[in-house]
Every structure is written in structure tokens, then in C-alpha cells.
């Protein structure tokens, strides 16, 4: 079966591209050796009649269901059926208008879904100061601690709430995120393992800001366990980066600068945007240690 009408191809291809970019996936990562980057490019341009099986493969690569794609392609007209689809996409794209709409729609809701949508939307609204977000972060943290067995959803929520909770709270949730990835290792697509990568890099970055070296090593040990099981490229790259960064904190000599820079170099080919994020983290820590003159 093929999706072959030209307007439909254009809409689906362009929507897929927008979702892919929102989730920071390159065409190389999406292709995964199963299809060519040229195929992905032409599909996004509406130049290919794509089979349903190939479309589902590409959607799986970016962690989006067919229903979610259709909702996005039709400008989210079916909010009641999508629950968190609007929210996650609004967070990824920093869409303040959509976040404000979602917060307003769910402000007085009593269901858990409505409360979670409201709390997450409020966290990412620029109009709210950090002090006004503590109650929402506390609600989300309580939710995550109350769920005995995490699914992909909780892993994604943890990734979003992490900057708004304390380092002790982050560490308490780290084991659950690890268990989520290990429990779903045979069905978990790269998107969610990438979320785990963001979590551990963000945690080490935050812990080093507070000079918590021992806690940073706890995170590295967790990464190593998951890295060996999944073989995910981005997770391996993240592991190499944070390990080199922690070692630099332990011994801030000129000899330790090279390994950090070398850990970023391969990521440029894997995902240039992610590499730039790591470079910004590295620049921050150089300034934090007052060692800018050494680099």
C-alpha cells in the first residue's frame, strides 16, 4: 500500500520533517542504514510514493506513531485524542502560544492527565518565574516517584522536568530511568535512549556546577551499564563526553583538555546540533573553573 496523492505526500513529508527536526534527529540517524538519506530527503519533499511499511519504519526511528503524525499533519485538530502529543511538540519547539493554550485548557482539570499537562506546560512558559514553578515541579516529581514501573512516557517526562528539581531528586529518579531503558531494551527505539542520553548529560552538567564529583561518578556508572546493553551511538558519545569532563574536574591540567575535545569531535558527524550543545556545556565549565586561558 502506498501514500500516493501529491497533496497528501507533501503534507505528510513536511510534517515528518518538522517532527524530526523538533526531536533533533538527523537524516542519517533516521535512515539507520535501512533506507538512504536521499530517500528520506525526497520523502520529506513529497517526491516519493512511500509505502506504509517504510513510513512506519521512519516514524519508529523518531518515536512518533502514525496517529500522532496525522494529528500533527492536520494542525492538531483532535486534541482530545492526542493528550500529550501537543504538549511534547510544543515543548520541543518552544511554542509559547501553544503552551499557554494547553495550560489554560487544563488549568482547572481534575484528572491526572489534565494536571500533568498543565504542570508541564507551566514549567516551559517564559512568563512564569522559576519560583512560581516549584509547585508544578513538585507535583510531577511526586507522580514519577509514585509510578512503580516506568514506561517510555515517564522517561520523557523526567527528561523535561529534570532542570526544575534538585540534584538529590534527580539521582533518586535516575535508577528508574535506567530500569525503564533496560526493561524495554528490545522494543525501545533510539528516541527514548536519546532522551536517556540527554538526562545523564544534563545531570552531570548540573552536578559539576555544584562540584559534586562523587555523585557524577554515580551517573557515569549508570550510563556504562545501559551503554553496554543498548549499543546506542548517542549514548556512547554522551558517556565518553561526561567521563572526560568529570576527569577534567578531578585533574584540571592541560593534558585533560584533549580528551574532552576528542569526545565531541565524533559527535559532529553523528548530530551537529547535539555536538554544539556539548560544546556549550564544555565552554561553561571552562569558565566555571576559570581556565579559559588554557584552551
C-alpha positions as a Markdown table, in Angstrom:
| # | Residue | x | y | z |
|---|---|---|---|---|
| 1 | Unk | 0.0 | 0.0 | 0.0 |
| 2 | Unk | 1.3 | 3.4 | -0.9 |
| 3 | Unk | 0.5 | 7.0 | 0.0 |
| 4 | Unk | 0.5 | 8.5 | -3.4 |
| 5 | Unk | -1.7 | 11.6 | -3.8 |
| 6 | Unk | 0.6 | 14.6 | -4.2 |
| 7 | Unk | -1.1 | 17.0 | -1.6 |
| 8 | Unk | -1.1 | 14.2 | 1.0 |
| 9 | Unk | 2.5 | 13.3 | 0.2 |
| 10 | Unk | 3.6 | 16.9 | 0.6 |
| 11 | Unk | 1.7 | 17.3 | 3.9 |
| 12 | Unk | 3.0 | 14.1 | 5.4 |
| 13 | Unk | 6.6 | 14.6 | 4.3 |
| 14 | Unk | 6.8 | 18.1 | 5.5 |
| 15 | Unk | 5.1 | 17.2 | 8.8 |
| 16 | Unk | 7.6 | 14.3 | 9.3 |
| 17 | Unk | 10.5 | 16.7 | 8.6 |
| 18 | Unk | 9.2 | 19.2 | 11.2 |
| 19 | Unk | 8.8 | 16.4 | 13.8 |
| 20 | Unk | 12.2 | 15.1 | 13.0 |
| 21 | Unk | 13.9 | 18.5 | 13.5 |
| 22 | Unk | 11.9 | 19.2 | 16.6 |
| 23 | Unk | 13.3 | 16.0 | 18.1 |
| 24 | Unk | 16.8 | 16.8 | 16.9 |
| 25 | Unk | 17.2 | 13.8 | 14.6 |
| 26 | Unk | 19.4 | 14.0 | 11.5 |
| 27 | Unk | 18.5 | 12.3 | 8.3 |
| 28 | Unk | 21.5 | 9.9 | 8.8 |
| 29 | Unk | 20.1 | 8.8 | 12.2 |
| 30 | Unk | 16.6 | 8.3 | 10.8 |
| 31 | Unk | 17.9 | 6.3 | 7.8 |
| 32 | Unk | 19.8 | 4.0 | 10.1 |
| 33 | Unk | 21.3 | 2.0 | 7.2 |
| 34 | Unk | 17.8 | 0.7 | 6.2 |
| 35 | Unk | 17.0 | 3.4 | 3.7 |
| 36 | Unk | 19.2 | 6.0 | 2.1 |
| 37 | Unk | 19.4 | 9.6 | 3.2 |
| 38 | Unk | 18.4 | 10.5 | -0.3 |
| 39 | Unk | 15.2 | 8.6 | 0.2 |
| 40 | Unk | 14.4 | 10.4 | 3.5 |
| 41 | Unk | 15.1 | 13.8 | 1.8 |
| 42 | Unk | 12.9 | 13.1 | -1.2 |
| 43 | Unk | 10.1 | 11.7 | 1.1 |
| 44 | Unk | 10.2 | 14.9 | 3.2 |
| 45 | Unk | 10.0 | 17.0 | -0.1 |
| 46 | Unk | 6.9 | 15.0 | -1.2 |
| 47 | Unk | 8.8 | 13.5 | -4.2 |
| 48 | Unk | 8.4 | 9.8 | -3.3 |
| 49 | Unk | 5.4 | 7.5 | -3.1 |
| 50 | Unk | 6.2 | 5.9 | 0.3 |
| 51 | Unk | 4.8 | 2.5 | 1.4 |
| 52 | Unk | 3.1 | 2.2 | 4.7 |
| 53 | Unk | 5.7 | -0.2 | 5.9 |
| 54 | Unk | 8.6 | 2.3 | 5.2 |
| 55 | Unk | 6.6 | 5.2 | 6.7 |
| 56 | Unk | 6.1 | 3.2 | 9.9 |
| 57 | Unk | 9.8 | 2.4 | 9.9 |
| 58 | Unk | 10.7 | 6.1 | 9.7 |
| 59 | Unk | 8.1 | 7.1 | 12.3 |
| 60 | Unk | 9.6 | 4.5 | 14.7 |
| 61 | Unk | 13.0 | 6.0 | 14.2 |
| 62 | Unk | 11.8 | 9.3 | 15.6 |
| 63 | Unk | 9.4 | 7.8 | 18.2 |
| 64 | Unk | 6.1 | 9.1 | 16.6 |
| 65 | Unk | 3.1 | 6.9 | 15.9 |
| 66 | Unk | 1.0 | 7.1 | 12.7 |
| 67 | Unk | -1.9 | 8.7 | 14.7 |
| 68 | Unk | 0.4 | 11.3 | 16.1 |
| 69 | Unk | 1.7 | 12.1 | 12.6 |
| 70 | Unk | -1.8 | 12.5 | 11.3 |
| 71 | Unk | -2.7 | 14.8 | 14.2 |
| 72 | Unk | 0.3 | 16.9 | 13.6 |
| 73 | Unk | -0.4 | 17.0 | 9.8 |
| 74 | Unk | -3.9 | 18.2 | 10.5 |
| 75 | Unk | -2.8 | 21.0 | 12.8 |
| 76 | Unk | -3.7 | 19.2 | 16.0 |
| 77 | Unk | -7.5 | 19.3 | 15.4 |
| 78 | Unk | -8.1 | 16.3 | 17.6 |
| 79 | Unk | -6.7 | 17.4 | 20.9 |
| 80 | Unk | -8.9 | 15.2 | 22.9 |
| 81 | Unk | -7.4 | 12.1 | 21.2 |
| 82 | Unk | -3.8 | 13.2 | 21.4 |
| 83 | Unk | -3.4 | 14.1 | 25.1 |
| 84 | Unk | 0.3 | 14.8 | 25.4 |
| 85 | Unk | 1.2 | 15.0 | 21.7 |
| 86 | Unk | 0.5 | 18.7 | 21.6 |
| 87 | Unk | 2.4 | 19.3 | 24.8 |
| 88 | Unk | 5.6 | 17.4 | 23.9 |
| 89 | Unk | 5.8 | 19.0 | 20.5 |
| 90 | Unk | 5.1 | 22.5 | 22.0 |
| 91 | Unk | 7.9 | 21.9 | 24.5 |
| 92 | Unk | 10.4 | 20.7 | 21.8 |
| 93 | Unk | 9.6 | 23.7 | 19.5 |
| 94 | Unk | 9.4 | 26.2 | 22.4 |
| 95 | Unk | 5.9 | 27.2 | 21.2 |
| 96 | Unk | 4.8 | 29.7 | 23.9 |
| 97 | Unk | 1.4 | 30.3 | 22.3 |
| 98 | Unk | 0.6 | 26.6 | 22.3 |
| 99 | Unk | 2.0 | 26.1 | 25.8 |
| 100 | Unk | -0.2 | 28.9 | 27.1 |
| 101 | Unk | -3.3 | 27.4 | 25.4 |
| 102 | Unk | -2.6 | 24.0 | 26.9 |
| 103 | Unk | -2.1 | 25.4 | 30.4 |
| 104 | Unk | -5.4 | 27.4 | 30.1 |
| 105 | Unk | -7.3 | 24.3 | 28.8 |
| 106 | Unk | -6.1 | 22.1 | 31.6 |
| 107 | Unk | -5.9 | 24.6 | 34.5 |
| 108 | Unk | -9.0 | 23.5 | 36.3 |
| 109 | Unk | -8.9 | 19.9 | 35.3 |
| 110 | Unk | -9.2 | 17.2 | 37.9 |
| 111 | Unk | -7.9 | 14.2 | 36.1 |
| 112 | Unk | -4.2 | 13.1 | 36.3 |
| 113 | Unk | -3.7 | 13.7 | 32.6 |
| 114 | Unk | -5.0 | 17.3 | 32.8 |
| 115 | Unk | -2.9 | 18.0 | 35.9 |
| 116 | Unk | 0.3 | 16.7 | 34.2 |
| 117 | Unk | -0.4 | 18.6 | 31.0 |
| 118 | Unk | -1.0 | 21.8 | 33.0 |
| 119 | Unk | 2.1 | 21.4 | 35.2 |
| 120 | Unk | 4.5 | 20.6 | 32.3 |
| 121 | Unk | 3.1 | 23.5 | 30.2 |
| 122 | Unk | 3.6 | 25.9 | 33.1 |
| 123 | Unk | 7.3 | 24.8 | 33.5 |
| 124 | Unk | 8.1 | 25.9 | 30.0 |
| 125 | Unk | 6.2 | 29.1 | 29.9 |
| 126 | Unk | 8.6 | 32.0 | 29.8 |
| 127 | Unk | 6.1 | 34.3 | 31.6 |
| 128 | Unk | 6.5 | 32.2 | 34.8 |
| 129 | Unk | 9.5 | 32.8 | 37.0 |
| 130 | Unk | 11.3 | 29.8 | 38.5 |
| 131 | Unk | 9.9 | 30.4 | 41.9 |
| 132 | Unk | 6.4 | 30.1 | 40.5 |
| 133 | Unk | 7.2 | 26.7 | 39.0 |
| 134 | Unk | 8.2 | 24.9 | 42.2 |
| 135 | Unk | 4.7 | 23.5 | 43.0 |
| 136 | Unk | 4.4 | 22.2 | 39.4 |
| 137 | Unk | 7.8 | 20.5 | 39.5 |
| 138 | Unk | 7.0 | 19.0 | 42.9 |
| 139 | Unk | 3.7 | 17.6 | 41.5 |
| 140 | Unk | 5.5 | 16.0 | 38.6 |
| 141 | Unk | 8.3 | 14.6 | 40.8 |
| 142 | Unk | 5.6 | 13.1 | 43.1 |
| 143 | Unk | 4.0 | 11.5 | 40.1 |
| 144 | Unk | 7.2 | 10.0 | 38.9 |
| 145 | Unk | 8.2 | 8.6 | 42.3 |
| 146 | Unk | 4.7 | 7.1 | 42.7 |
| 147 | Unk | 4.9 | 5.1 | 39.4 |
| 148 | Unk | 6.3 | 1.6 | 40.3 |
| 149 | Unk | 7.4 | 0.7 | 36.8 |
| 150 | Unk | 8.2 | 3.4 | 34.3 |
| 151 | Unk | 7.3 | 3.3 | 30.7 |
| 152 | Unk | 8.6 | 5.4 | 27.9 |
| 153 | Unk | 6.2 | 8.2 | 28.9 |
| 154 | Unk | 7.7 | 8.6 | 32.4 |
| 155 | Unk | 11.2 | 8.7 | 30.9 |
| 156 | Unk | 10.2 | 11.5 | 28.6 |
| 157 | Unk | 8.5 | 13.4 | 31.4 |
| 158 | Unk | 11.7 | 13.0 | 33.6 |
| 159 | Unk | 13.8 | 14.5 | 30.8 |
| 160 | Unk | 11.5 | 17.6 | 30.7 |
| 161 | Unk | 11.2 | 18.1 | 34.5 |
| 162 | Unk | 14.9 | 17.4 | 35.3 |
| 163 | Unk | 16.1 | 21.1 | 35.2 |
| 164 | Unk | 13.4 | 22.0 | 37.7 |
| 165 | Unk | 14.2 | 19.5 | 40.5 |
| 166 | Unk | 17.1 | 19.2 | 42.9 |
| 167 | Unk | 20.2 | 17.1 | 42.3 |
| 168 | Unk | 19.1 | 14.7 | 45.1 |
| 169 | Unk | 15.7 | 14.3 | 43.4 |
| 170 | Unk | 17.4 | 13.7 | 40.0 |
| 171 | Unk | 19.6 | 11.0 | 41.5 |
| 172 | Unk | 16.6 | 9.3 | 43.1 |
| 173 | Unk | 14.9 | 9.1 | 39.7 |
| 174 | Unk | 18.0 | 8.0 | 37.8 |
| 175 | Unk | 17.6 | 4.4 | 38.7 |
| 176 | Unk | 14.0 | 4.4 | 37.4 |
| 177 | Unk | 15.1 | 5.9 | 34.1 |
| 178 | Unk | 17.8 | 3.2 | 33.9 |
| 179 | Unk | 15.3 | 0.4 | 34.6 |
| 180 | Unk | 13.0 | 1.8 | 32.0 |
| 181 | Unk | 15.6 | 1.6 | 29.3 |
| 182 | Unk | 16.8 | -1.9 | 30.4 |
| 183 | Unk | 13.2 | -3.2 | 30.7 |
| 184 | Unk | 12.4 | -2.0 | 27.2 |
| 185 | Unk | 15.7 | -2.6 | 25.6 |
| 186 | Unk | 14.2 | -5.0 | 22.9 |
| 187 | Unk | 11.4 | -2.6 | 21.9 |
| 188 | Unk | 12.7 | 0.8 | 23.0 |
| 189 | Unk | 13.6 | 2.9 | 19.9 |
| 190 | Unk | 16.5 | 5.2 | 19.7 |
| 191 | Unk | 14.5 | 8.3 | 20.5 |
| 192 | Unk | 14.0 | 7.2 | 24.1 |
| 193 | Unk | 17.5 | 6.1 | 24.6 |
| 194 | Unk | 18.5 | 9.6 | 23.3 |
| 195 | Unk | 16.3 | 11.0 | 26.0 |
| 196 | Unk | 18.2 | 9.0 | 28.5 |
| 197 | Unk | 21.4 | 10.5 | 27.0 |
| 198 | Unk | 20.1 | 14.0 | 27.5 |
| 199 | Unk | 19.2 | 13.1 | 31.1 |
| 200 | Unk | 22.6 | 11.9 | 32.0 |
| 201 | Unk | 24.5 | 14.7 | 30.3 |
| 202 | Unk | 22.2 | 17.2 | 32.0 |
| 203 | Unk | 22.6 | 15.6 | 35.3 |
| 204 | Unk | 26.4 | 15.5 | 35.2 |
| 205 | Unk | 26.4 | 19.1 | 34.0 |
| 206 | Unk | 24.3 | 20.2 | 36.9 |
| 207 | Unk | 26.2 | 18.1 | 39.5 |
| 208 | Unk | 29.6 | 19.5 | 38.3 |
| 209 | Unk | 28.2 | 23.0 | 38.7 |
| 210 | Unk | 27.9 | 22.1 | 42.4 |
| 211 | Unk | 31.3 | 20.4 | 42.4 |
| 212 | Unk | 29.6 | 17.0 | 43.3 |
| 213 | Unk | 32.2 | 14.7 | 41.8 |
| 214 | Unk | 31.2 | 11.6 | 43.6 |
| 215 | Unk | 27.6 | 11.9 | 42.5 |
| 216 | Unk | 28.8 | 12.5 | 38.9 |
| 217 | Unk | 30.6 | 9.1 | 39.1 |
| 218 | Unk | 27.3 | 7.5 | 40.1 |
| 219 | Unk | 25.7 | 8.8 | 36.9 |
| 220 | Unk | 28.6 | 7.6 | 34.8 |
| 221 | Unk | 28.3 | 4.1 | 36.4 |
| 222 | Unk | 24.6 | 4.1 | 35.4 |
| 223 | Unk | 25.4 | 5.2 | 31.8 |
| 224 | Unk | 28.0 | 2.4 | 31.5 |
| 225 | Unk | 25.5 | -0.3 | 32.5 |
| 226 | Unk | 23.0 | 0.9 | 29.9 |
| 227 | Unk | 25.5 | 1.6 | 27.2 |
| 228 | Unk | 26.8 | -1.9 | 27.2 |
| 229 | Unk | 23.3 | -3.3 | 26.8 |
| 230 | Unk | 21.9 | -0.9 | 24.1 |
| 231 | Unk | 24.9 | -0.1 | 22.0 |
| 232 | Unk | 23.3 | 3.3 | 21.2 |
| 233 | Unk | 25.7 | 5.7 | 19.4 |
| 234 | Unk | 24.5 | 8.9 | 21.1 |
| 235 | Unk | 24.6 | 7.3 | 24.5 |
| 236 | Unk | 28.1 | 6.0 | 23.9 |
| 237 | Unk | 29.1 | 9.5 | 22.7 |
| 238 | Unk | 27.5 | 11.1 | 25.8 |
| 239 | Unk | 29.3 | 8.6 | 28.1 |
| 240 | Unk | 32.7 | 9.5 | 26.6 |
| 241 | Unk | 31.9 | 13.2 | 27.0 |
| 242 | Unk | 30.8 | 13.2 | 30.6 |
| 243 | Unk | 33.5 | 10.8 | 31.6 |
| 244 | Unk | 36.2 | 13.1 | 30.1 |
| 245 | Unk | 34.5 | 16.1 | 31.7 |
| 246 | Unk | 34.5 | 14.6 | 35.2 |
| 247 | Unk | 38.1 | 13.5 | 34.8 |
| 248 | Unk | 38.9 | 17.1 | 33.9 |
| 249 | Unk | 37.3 | 18.3 | 37.1 |
| 250 | Unk | 39.4 | 15.8 | 39.1 |
| 251 | Unk | 42.6 | 17.0 | 37.4 |
| 252 | Unk | 42.2 | 20.3 | 35.6 |
| 253 | Unk | 45.5 | 20.1 | 33.8 |
| 254 | Unk | 46.2 | 20.9 | 30.2 |
| 255 | Unk | 46.6 | 17.2 | 29.4 |
| 256 | Unk | 42.9 | 16.6 | 30.3 |
| 257 | Unk | 41.6 | 19.2 | 27.8 |
| 258 | Unk | 42.3 | 17.0 | 24.8 |
| 259 | Unk | 40.2 | 14.0 | 25.8 |
| 260 | Unk | 37.1 | 16.3 | 26.3 |
| 261 | Unk | 37.6 | 17.9 | 22.9 |
| 262 | Unk | 38.2 | 14.5 | 21.3 |
| 263 | Unk | 35.0 | 13.1 | 22.8 |
| 264 | Unk | 33.0 | 15.9 | 21.0 |
| 265 | Unk | 34.6 | 15.5 | 17.6 |
| 266 | Unk | 32.9 | 12.2 | 16.5 |
| 267 | Unk | 29.5 | 13.7 | 17.6 |
| 268 | Unk | 29.8 | 16.4 | 14.9 |
| 269 | Unk | 29.3 | 13.7 | 12.3 |
| 270 | Unk | 26.6 | 12.0 | 14.3 |
| 271 | Unk | 24.5 | 15.0 | 15.1 |
| 272 | Unk | 25.9 | 18.5 | 14.7 |
| 273 | Unk | 23.3 | 20.2 | 16.8 |
| 274 | Unk | 23.9 | 17.9 | 19.7 |
| 275 | Unk | 27.7 | 18.5 | 19.3 |
| 276 | Unk | 27.1 | 22.2 | 19.6 |
| 277 | Unk | 25.1 | 21.6 | 22.8 |
| 278 | Unk | 28.0 | 19.7 | 24.3 |
| 279 | Unk | 30.4 | 22.4 | 23.2 |
| 280 | Unk | 28.3 | 25.0 | 25.1 |
| 281 | Unk | 28.5 | 22.8 | 28.2 |
| 282 | Unk | 32.2 | 22.5 | 27.9 |
| 283 | Unk | 32.6 | 26.3 | 27.5 |
| 284 | Unk | 30.6 | 26.8 | 30.6 |
| 285 | Unk | 32.8 | 24.5 | 32.7 |
| 286 | Unk | 36.0 | 26.1 | 31.4 |
| 287 | Unk | 34.6 | 29.5 | 32.6 |
| 288 | Unk | 33.3 | 27.9 | 35.8 |
| 289 | Unk | 36.8 | 26.7 | 36.7 |
| 290 | Unk | 38.4 | 30.0 | 35.5 |
| 291 | Unk | 40.6 | 28.1 | 33.0 |
| 292 | Unk | 39.6 | 29.9 | 29.8 |
| 293 | Unk | 43.3 | 30.9 | 29.1 |
| 294 | Unk | 44.3 | 27.2 | 29.0 |
| 295 | Unk | 42.1 | 26.4 | 26.0 |
